[in-house]
Amino acid sequence: MKILTAAEMGTADRTTAEKFGVNFGQLMDHAGESVAAFVRSRYPNAKRIVVLCGTGNNGGDGFVAARSLLSAGAQVRVVVLGDESKLAGDAAQNFRKLDLAHVTALANDADAARLPALLQDADVVIDSVVGTGFKPPLRGIAVAARDALAKTQMPVVAVDLPSGWDADATAQTVEGAFRADAVVTFTAPKLAHVFGLLTAPTVFGPVVVAPIGSPDAAVESATRLTWTGASKRVFETPRAADSNKGMYGHVMIVGGAAGKAGAPSMASLAALRAGAGLVTAAVPLSILDTVALITPELMTAPLAEDEHGAAARVNAEPPQLEKLLKRITVLAIGPGLGTEGEAPEFVRSLVAGSTVPLVLDADALNAFKGQSSLLKEASRGGERTIVLTPHPGEMATLLGITTKQVQADRLNLARSFATQHGVTLVLKGWRTLVAHPCGTVAVNTTGNPAMAKGGSGDILTGIVAACVAQFPSDVKNAVNAAVYLHGLAADFATHSLDEHTVLATDTVAHLSNAFRSRTRDANGAEWICGLRAVV
């Protein structure tokens, strides 16, 4: 699913009308019906609904939604914020179709005092004041409506965007916008839908994208941004009835050091739970027995240690390496490996001396400080699959800049590094980015603050390795899906437990929920944010 700017959304609507014969009036009808369908599904017991409408096309969507809800038996009050004479085109036509007995017009600031009474006793409020195309700040009666709504408790469903948001905003939050508990947008997500926390303070408020008639051919994105969740469908086709473990790859997790058995254990467990046919943990001999206890399904391989208890470089010598990697299809390096002794040199030798797809995390990334050109050599211009999963600090180390600089330009830095080095780069953080060698970047919209604990990165490493092992010829979708599933599993864990108590291994325990969940609801809308029931 492509992510659009406000201008690109306008172009998509015009292209739909001019080239594909779906006019603006039809798009508005479909949009309004989609909002009404969402409200009926999400709030089935809501009887009294207030629809706040502006005088532009966003208000027109609200008029259609109101008419649909009225026909379904709801008690609906439409509140027009602004001068009705400014209504034009399809919005004006849909306004005229409403029974005026259900309409209240608040033309100017002097009418603002009536808002609290109009909102009182509503079960749901629909915010259809302004949407894509609006540039902040809000003015006039819209400000009064925002402030009145802020003092209420009923759920608010935003049409397209919470009024006051700029569709092109990439900030996590903005000042001065309407509050929202859910958002229904249309055709494709805009930048604000994927980068913004539109339902603040919760991270679980639904943001759904409803299809309203624009074909894929009408949707073009110059930013080359996509959504990770669309890639999850590679895992929604049942496995063949005659499946065997050899069909789903053999992952090797290389990591650990003396006293650091946890990280490779968690990565290995995650790889098994994410569907890899076989998983072997290659760890220093001194911690091998401890790692083996994580689960009986895990195989192990001992690594020779140096005097620091770290993996010795000799493990990457041709005879030992050939034996170590026999029948391995994906190699994940880094969890708990450490940076002492020979570990960094071992990592560099292992990357250079192996030919299988790689997933590099944690200390495997730090081994390339000031030597990222070696990664470019190893990827052979993108011919070999190499996936890097740095957090901002590790990305800063790779680039030789500060973490603050990374955070200030995440998208451009991730894209440029991936294309220049021929690697897939997963830059972790709020809205994790998956940058591919071809220049596309997928934005992830799952995950929550409970993941801010040790072990989360190790779990992701295992999931990514397992997904690449299962889809070695479709790395883009495999990595996108892995990142999405990891965050979604954490969302399910947090919903079941509490964000303070969730452990990284709790995420693994909820991977089943993530795999079984579907992003598309019964109305055909894609849930790009928010939890849905497990099928």
C-alpha positions in Angstrom: 0.0 0.0 0.0 1.4 3.3 -1.1 1.7 6.4 1.2 0.7 9.7 -0.4 1.2 13.4 0.1 -1.9 15.6 0.1 -1.1 16.7 -3.4 -0.8 13.1 -4.6 -4.2 12.3 -3.0 -5.8 15.1 -5.0 -4.2 13.8 -8.1 -5.5 10.3 -7.4 -9.0 11.6 -7.0 -8.8 13.6 -10.3 -7.3 10.6 -12.1 -10.1 8.4 -10.8 -12.7 10.8 -12.2 -11.0 11.6 -15.5 -9.6 8.3 -16.5 -11.6 5.7 -14.7 -15.1 7.2 -14.7 -15.7 7.4 -10.9 -16.7 11.0 -10.4 -16.2 13.1 -7.3 -19.8 12.7 -6.2 -19.4 9.0 -6.2 -16.2 9.1 -4.3 -17.9 11.3 -1.6 -20.8 8.9 -1.4 -18.5 6.0 -0.9 -16.4 7.9 1.7 -19.4 8.9 3.7 -20.8 5.4 3.6 -17.5 4.0 4.7 -17.5 6.3 7.8 -21.0 5.2 8.7 -20.1 1.5 8.3 -17.2 2.0 10.6 -19.2 3.7 13.2 -21.9 1.0 13.1 -19.3 -1.7 13.4 -17.1 -0.1 16.0 -19.9 1.4 18.2 -22.9 -0.9 17.6 -24.8 0.4 20.7 -24.4 4.1 19.7 -27.8 5.6 19.3 -27.2 9.4 19.5 -24.6 10.6 17.0 -23.4 14.2 16.4 -21.7 14.9 13.1 -19.6 18.1 13.1 -19.3 19.3 9.5 -17.2 22.0 7.8 -18.2 23.7 4.6 -15.7 21.9 2.4 -15.6 18.4 0.9 -14.8 16.9 4.3 -18.1 18.2 5.5 -19.7 16.6 2.4 -18.4 13.2 3.6 -20.0 13.9 6.9 -23.4 14.8 5.4 -23.4 11.4 3.5 -22.4 9.6 6.7 -25.2 11.3 8.6 -27.7 10.4 6.0 -26.6 6.7 6.1 -26.7 6.6 9.9 -30.2 8.1 9.9 -31.4 5.5 7.5 -30.0 2.8 9.9 -32.1 4.2 12.7 -29.6 6.3 14.7 -30.6 9.6 16.2 -28.3 12.0 14.3 -27.6 15.7 14.8 -25.6 17.4 12.0 -23.8 20.6 13.2 -22.5 22.8 10.4 -19.6 24.9 11.5 -19.5 27.9 9.3 -21.6 29.8 6.8 -23.9 27.4 4.8 -23.7 29.6 1.8 -20.0 28.6 1.4 -21.1 25.0 0.6 -20.5 24.1 -3.0 -20.4 21.3 -5.5 -21.0 17.8 -4.2 -20.9 18.9 -0.6 -23.8 21.3 -1.2 -25.8 18.6 -3.0 -25.4 16.2 -0.1 -26.3 18.9 2.4 -29.6 19.5 0.5 -30.4 15.8 0.7 -30.6 16.1 4.5 -33.8 16.7 6.5 -33.2 20.1 8.0 -34.9 19.0 11.2 -31.6 17.2 11.9 -29.4 20.1 11.1 -28.0 22.9 13.3 -25.9 25.7 11.8 -23.4 27.6 13.8 -22.3 30.3 11.4 -19.8 32.3 13.5 -18.0 32.6 16.9 -21.1 34.1 18.5 -22.8 30.7 18.1 -20.0 28.8 19.9 -21.8 28.9 23.3 -24.4 26.4 21.9 -21.8 23.7 21.3 -21.7 22.1 24.8 -25.4 21.6 24.7 -25.3 20.1 21.2 -22.6 17.6 22.2 -24.3 16.6 25.5 -25.5 13.0 25.6 -23.9 12.0 22.3 -22.7 8.4 22.2 -20.3 9.2 19.3 -19.1 12.3 17.6 -18.0 12.3 14.0 -15.4 15.0 13.2 -15.9 16.0 9.6 -14.7 19.6 9.8 -11.5 19.7 7.7 -9.3 16.9 6.2 -6.6 16.5 3.5 -5.8 19.8 1.9 -6.2 21.7 5.2 -3.2 23.8 6.4 -3.1 24.7 10.1 -4.0 26.5 12.2 -7.7 26.1 12.9 -9.7 29.3 13.0 -13.0 30.7 14.1 -15.9 28.4 15.1 -13.7 25.3 14.5 -11.5 26.3 17.4 -14.5 26.5 19.7 -15.7 23.1 18.6 -12.2 21.6 19.3 -12.2 23.1 22.7 -15.7 22.0 23.5 -14.9 18.5 22.4 -11.8 18.4 24.5 -14.0 18.6 27.6 -16.1 15.6 26.7 -15.6 11.8 27.1 -17.5 10.3 24.2 -15.5 8.6 21.4 -14.6 10.8 18.4 -14.3 9.4 14.9 -12.3 11.6 12.6 -13.1 11.7 8.9 -9.9 11.6 6.9 -7.8 13.3 9.6 -8.5 14.8 13.0 -9.4 18.3 12.1 -6.3 20.5 12.5 -3.7 18.0 11.3 -1.7 18.7 8.2 -1.9 15.6 6.0 1.8 16.1 5.1 2.9 16.3 8.7 5.5 13.7 9.8 5.6 14.7 13.5 4.4 12.3 16.1 2.0 14.9 17.5 0.7 18.4 16.6 -0.7 21.2 18.7 -4.2 22.5 18.2 -5.9 19.5 16.5 -9.2 17.8 17.5 -8.9 14.8 19.7 -9.7 11.5 18.0 -10.3 7.9 19.2 -10.4 6.6 15.6 -9.7 7.8 12.1 -11.3 6.7 8.8 -9.4 7.8 5.7 -9.8 6.9 2.1 -7.9 5.2 -0.8 -4.4 5.4 0.7 -2.8 6.7 3.9 -1.2 10.1 3.9 2.1 10.9 5.6 0.3 12.0 8.8 -1.5 8.7 9.1 1.6 6.6 9.3 4.0 9.0 11.1 1.6 10.8 13.4 0.0 9.5 16.6 -3.4 10.7 15.6 -5.2 9.1 18.5 -2.9 10.4 21.2 -2.3 9.5 24.0 -3.2 5.9 23.1 -1.2 4.0 20.5 -4.1 1.6 19.9 -6.7 3.9 18.4 -7.8 2.6 15.0 -6.7 4.3 11.8 -8.4 2.6 8.8 -8.1 3.2 5.1 -11.4 2.6 3.3 -11.5 1.8 -0.5 -13.9 4.3 -2.2 -13.5 3.4 -5.9 -10.0 4.6 -6.9 -8.1 1.8 -8.7 -4.5 1.1 -7.9 -3.5 2.6 -11.3 -4.7 6.0 -10.1 -2.5 6.0 -7.0 1.1 7.2 -7.5 3.6 8.1 -4.9 6.8 10.0 -5.7 8.0 9.5 -2.1 8.3 5.8 -2.7 6.9 5.2 0.8 4.8 2.1 1.5 3.2 0.4 4.5 4.7 -2.7 6.1 1.4 -4.3 7.0 0.5 -4.9 3.3 3.4 -7.4 3.2 1.9 -9.6 5.9 -0.3 -11.3 3.3 2.7 -13.5 2.3 2.0 -15.4 5.5 -1.8 -15.7 5.0 -1.7 -18.5 2.4 -1.9 -21.9 4.2 1.2 -24.0 3.9 1.2 -26.9 1.5 -0.3 -30.1 2.9 2.9 -32.0 2.2 5.2 -29.5 3.9 8.4 -30.5 5.5 10.9 -28.6 7.6 13.4 -28.3 4.8 10.9 -26.1 2.9 11.1 -23.3 5.5 14.8 -22.7 5.9 17.5 -23.4 8.4 18.4 -20.3 10.5 21.6 -20.0 12.4 21.8 -17.5 15.2 25.5 -16.5 15.9 25.9 -14.6 19.2 26.5 -14.7 22.9 29.6 -14.4 25.0 30.6 -15.6 28.4 27.8 -14.4 30.8 25.6 -13.3 27.8 23.4 -16.3 27.0 20.0 -14.4 27.0 20.3 -12.6 23.7 21.0 -15.5 21.4 18.5 -17.6 23.4 15.7 -15.1 22.7 16.6 -14.6 19.1 16.6 -18.4 18.5 13.3 -18.8 20.2 11.8 -16.0 18.1 13.1 -17.6 14.9 11.5 -20.9 15.8 8.1 -19.3 16.7 8.2 -17.2 13.5 8.1 -20.3 11.3 11.7 -21.3 10.4 12.0 -25.0 9.7 15.2 -25.4 11.7 17.1 -23.1 14.0 20.7 -23.6 15.3 22.3 -21.4 17.9 26.0 -21.0 17.4 27.4 -19.7 20.7 30.6 -19.9 22.7 31.0 -23.3 24.4 30.9 -21.9 27.9 27.2 -20.8 27.5 26.0 -23.5 25.1 24.2 -25.6 27.7 22.4 -22.5 29.0 21.2 -21.5 25.6 20.1 -25.0 24.8 17.6 -24.8 27.7 15.5 -22.2 26.0 13.5 -24.9 24.1 14.2 -28.5 23.2 13.5 -27.8 19.5 16.7 -25.7 19.3 19.9 -27.1 18.0 23.3 -25.8 19.0 26.8 -25.5 17.7 29.8 -24.6 19.9 32.1 -21.7 19.0 35.7 -21.6 20.1 36.3 -18.7 22.6 39.1 -16.3 23.0 40.6 -15.3 26.4 37.7 -12.8 27.0 35.0 -15.5 26.5 34.1 -14.0 23.1 33.8 -15.9 19.8 37.3 -16.3 18.4 38.3 -15.4 14.9 39.3 -19.0 14.2 35.6 -19.9 13.9 35.6 -18.0 10.6 38.6 -19.8 9.1 37.7 -21.8 6.0 37.6 -25.3 7.4 35.6 -24.4 10.5 33.3 -22.0 8.6 32.5 -24.6 6.0 31.5 -27.0 8.8 29.6 -24.4 10.7 27.4 -23.2 7.8 26.7 -26.6 6.2 23.0 -26.6 5.2 22.4 -23.1 6.7 20.1 -20.9 4.6 20.1 -17.7 6.7 22.7 -16.4 9.1 21.8 -14.0 11.9 24.8 -12.5 13.7 25.0 -10.2 16.7 22.7 -10.9 19.7 24.9 -10.7 22.8 28.1 -11.2 20.9 30.0 -8.3 22.6 32.7 -6.1 21.3 35.6 -7.4 23.3 38.5 -9.5 22.2 38.3 -11.1 18.8 34.5 -10.8 18.4 34.6 -7.8 16.0 37.2 -9.4 13.8 35.3 -12.7 13.9 32.1 -10.9 12.7 33.9 -9.2 9.8 35.5 -12.4 8.7 32.2 -14.3 9.0 30.4 -11.7 6.8 33.2 -11.7 4.2 33.7 -15.5 4.2 30.0 -16.6 4.0 27.7 -16.5 1.0 24.2 -17.1 2.6 21.7 -14.3 3.4 22.7 -12.3 6.5 20.8 -10.5 9.3 23.1 -8.3 11.3 22.1 -6.7 14.6 23.6 -5.3 17.8 27.4 -6.0 18.1 27.6 -7.3 14.6 26.8 -3.8 13.4 29.2 -2.2 15.8 31.9 -4.4 14.3 31.7 -2.2 11.1 32.3 1.1 12.8 34.1 3.2 10.3 34.1 0.2 7.9 30.7 0.2 6.4 32.2 -0.1 2.9 32.9 -3.8 3.9 29.1 -4.3 4.0 28.8 -2.9 0.5 31.5 -5.3 -0.7 29.7 -8.2 1.0 26.3 -7.4 -0.6 27.9 -7.4 -4.1 25.7 -4.5 -5.1 22.6 -6.0 -3.6 23.0 -9.4 -5.2 23.4 -10.9 -1.8 20.7 -10.4 0.9 22.0 -8.5 3.9 19.6 -7.1 6.4 20.7 -4.6 9.1 18.5 -3.9 12.1 20.1 -0.9 13.9 18.6 1.2 16.6 19.4 4.9 16.2 22.6 4.7 18.3 23.9 1.8 16.2 23.0 3.7 13.0 24.9 6.7 14.3 27.9 4.4 14.8 27.7 3.1 11.3 27.5 6.6 9.9 30.0 8.3 12.2 27.5 10.9 13.3 25.4 11.5 16.5 22.2 9.8 17.4 20.5 13.2 17.4 21.5 13.7 13.8 20.1 10.3 12.9 16.8 11.1 14.6 16.6 14.4 12.8 16.7 12.8 9.3 15.7 9.2 9.7 14.0 8.7 6.4 16.7 10.1 4.2 19.6 8.5 6.0 18.0 5.1 6.0 17.1 5.3 2.3 20.6 6.6 1.2 22.4 4.0 3.3 20.3 1.1 1.9 20.7 2.2 -1.7 24.4 3.0 -1.5 25.4 -0.2 0.3 22.9 -2.6 -1.4 21.4 -3.7 1.8 18.0 -3.7 3.5 18.1 -1.5 6.5 15.6 -1.7 9.4 16.0 1.6 11.4 14.2 0.9 14.6 12.3 3.4 16.7 9.0 5.2 16.6 7.6 4.2 13.2 10.4 1.8 12.3 11.6 2.3 8.7 12.5 -0.6 6.4 14.7 0.8 3.6 15.3 -1.4 0.6 18.2 -1.3 -1.9 15.8 -0.3 -4.7 15.0 2.9 -2.8 11.5 2.1 -1.5 10.9 2.6 2.3 8.2 0.9 4.2 6.8 2.5 7.3 5.8 0.3 10.2 2.7 1.3 12.3 2.7 -1.5 14.9 4.5 -1.5 18.3 4.2 0.4 21.5 6.2 1.7 24.5 6.3 -1.8 26.1 8.9 -2.7 23.6 11.4 -0.3 25.3 13.1 -3.1 27.1 16.1 -5.3 26.7 15.6 -8.2 24.4 13.2 -6.6 21.9 15.9 -6.2 19.3 17.0 -9.8 19.7 13.5 -11.0 19.2 13.2 -8.9 16.0 16.5 -10.4 14.7 15.1 -13.9 15.1 11.8 -13.0 13.4 13.5 -11.3 10.5 15.8 -14.2 9.9 12.9 -16.7 10.0 10.9 -14.7 7.6 13.8 -14.4 5.1 14.4 -18.1 5.4 10.8 -18.8 4.4 10.7 -16.3 1.6 14.3 -16.0 0.3 13.2 -14.9 -3.2 10.9 -12.2 -1.8 13.1 -10.4 0.8 11.2 -7.1 0.6 7.9 -8.6 1.7 9.6 -10.9 4.1 11.4 -8.2 6.1 8.4 -5.8 5.9 6.2 -8.5 7.3 8.7 -9.5 10.0 8.8 -5.9 11.3 5.0 -5.6 11.2 4.5 -8.9 13.0 7.0 -8.1 15.7 5.2 -4.9 16.6 1.8 -6.4 16.3 2.7 -9.3 18.6 3.9 -6.7 21.1 0.6 -4.8 20.7 -1.3 -8.0 21.6 1.0 -8.7 24.5 0.4 -5.2 25.9 -3.3 -5.4 25.4 -3.3 -8.7 27.3 -0.9 -7.6 30.1 0.3 -4.0 30.7 3.0 -1.9 29.0 5.0 -1.8 32.3 5.0 -5.6 32.7 5.5 -6.9 29.1 8.8 -8.7 28.6 10.4 -9.3 25.2 9.6 -13.0 25.5 5.9 -12.1 26.0 6.0 -10.8 22.5 7.1 -14.2 21.2 4.2 -15.8 23.1 1.8 -13.5 21.2 3.2 -14.1 17.7 0.4 -16.6 17.1 -2.1 -13.8 17.5 -0.1 -11.6 15.2 0.1 -14.2 12.4 -3.7 -15.0 12.7 -4.8 -11.4 12.7 -6.0 -9.8 9.5 -5.6 -6.2 8.6 -8.7 -6.0 6.4 -12.1 -5.8 8.1 -15.5 -7.0 6.8 -16.1 -3.7 5.1 -12.9 -3.9 3.1 -11.0 -1.3 5.1 -7.4 -1.7 6.0 -6.5 -1.2 9.6 -3.1 0.4 9.5 -3.2 1.1 13.2 -5.2 -0.5 16.0 -5.9 -4.0 17.1 -8.5 -6.2 15.5 -9.9 -9.5 16.7 -8.0 -12.6 15.9 -9.6 -14.8 13.2 
